[in-house]
Amino acid sequence: MSKSHFIHTLFRPEVLALSAYHVANAKGFIKLDAMENPYTWPLSLKDQWLKCLKECEINRYPDPQAHTLSSTLKLRNQLPESVDILLGNGSDEIIQLLLMALPPDSHVLSTTPSFVMYKQISDSLGLHYHGVSLREDNFDLDLPAMLQAIEQFNPSVIFLAYPNNPTGNLFDEKAIEHIISEAKGLVIIDEAYEPFANKASFMHKVMHNVLVMRTVSKLGLAGLRLGYIVGENEIIAQLHKIRLPYNINVLTQASVQFALENHSVFEEQTNAICIERTNMFNTLNALDGICAYESAANFILFKVPQDNASQIFESLKSQGVLIKNMSPQGGLLRDCLRVTVGAPEENQAFLNALKIALNH
Ligand SMILES: *Cc1c(COP(=O)(O)O)cnc(C)c1O
């Protein structure tokens, strides 16, 4: 049997058809491609953190329920008794858990564009994924089209990123509520960018079929891999059954706990990022040929002159600045690039490089 025949008989067709999620090699670049927080911690805080890590028993399995961290997150989010929380190895893992729990022929609904992992994981599991196009004028939900898709496919899960990645906007709250009231399955409000969204949130509206998912990644702890989802006890209980028992390691549990106890450091950093976001938005829009879209997240999507996205992206790269070229995804993202808001000197380097790229 040839190797390729062997592989083709071994794996599910949907797995064979997938392409691996591509992450660009960022070594040596000013890295503005992945919505990371550019800031680290003051040295004194780092020392305290290392002391706390010293106490970790890495010879022991972690607490499978992550009791301490779970209670801290419940407290911080002022969650009522009727809801529970499930932690994941990043919210990516939670998306996977949710979708793994569905029957084989289930339908999954989101918007186009949106966070690519919704489709990637749906496809890997052989589920039927549908992305409803956002409105061309403002990237908001196309409510009639969403309601039509709900009626047609009866999706088991609807993902709404709030704010949306890669467009950066908050969808109309009333439209989301309308979708919630029509949905027969779960509606997952993905609040990965909540720290930058000026308190816009559905956390206090978690009930019945509404779940809210968050992550500490964009806040400034992307390396630790911790996401969480909040929903009614009965729903979260089902997800706990298919979660691997030790999905959150000892070091992550201790480090996130420590970070949350010192939360003020993030407040300063996210405030600085939001101020930089405004500066960058204004500077981008003042450039000839650039249209930047308003963002409630820590990145900005912007449109460049027609058919220039790849050339500008490559020019920035050759000048040592890595952002994300969204144009290959086509549709509403045609001619669009996405830049993460970094530290002031990184943003300045990006803007300088962009000016040079535009003049070519
Ligand atoms: C980055 C991102 C995530 C993934 O977060 P992790 O916790 O790092 O896995 C989830 N949803 C959206 C919309 C994102 O942009």
The ligand as a Gaussian input file, in Angstrom:
#p B3LYP/6-31G(d) Opt

LIG

0 1
 C       -7.916000      35.474000      19.814000
 C       -9.340000      35.052000      19.838000
 C       -9.745000      33.898000      20.523000
 C       -8.757000      32.881000      21.015000
 O       -8.311000      33.086000      22.243000
 P       -7.386000      32.050000      22.992000
 O       -7.925000      32.087000      24.370000
 O       -6.015000      32.604000      22.875000
 O       -7.521000      30.686000      22.378000
 C      -11.104000      33.603000      20.593000
 N      -12.004000      34.379000      19.973000
 C      -11.652000      35.467000      19.286000
 C      -12.707000      36.286000      18.619000
 C      -10.307000      35.823000      19.176000
 O       -9.962000      36.871000      18.423000

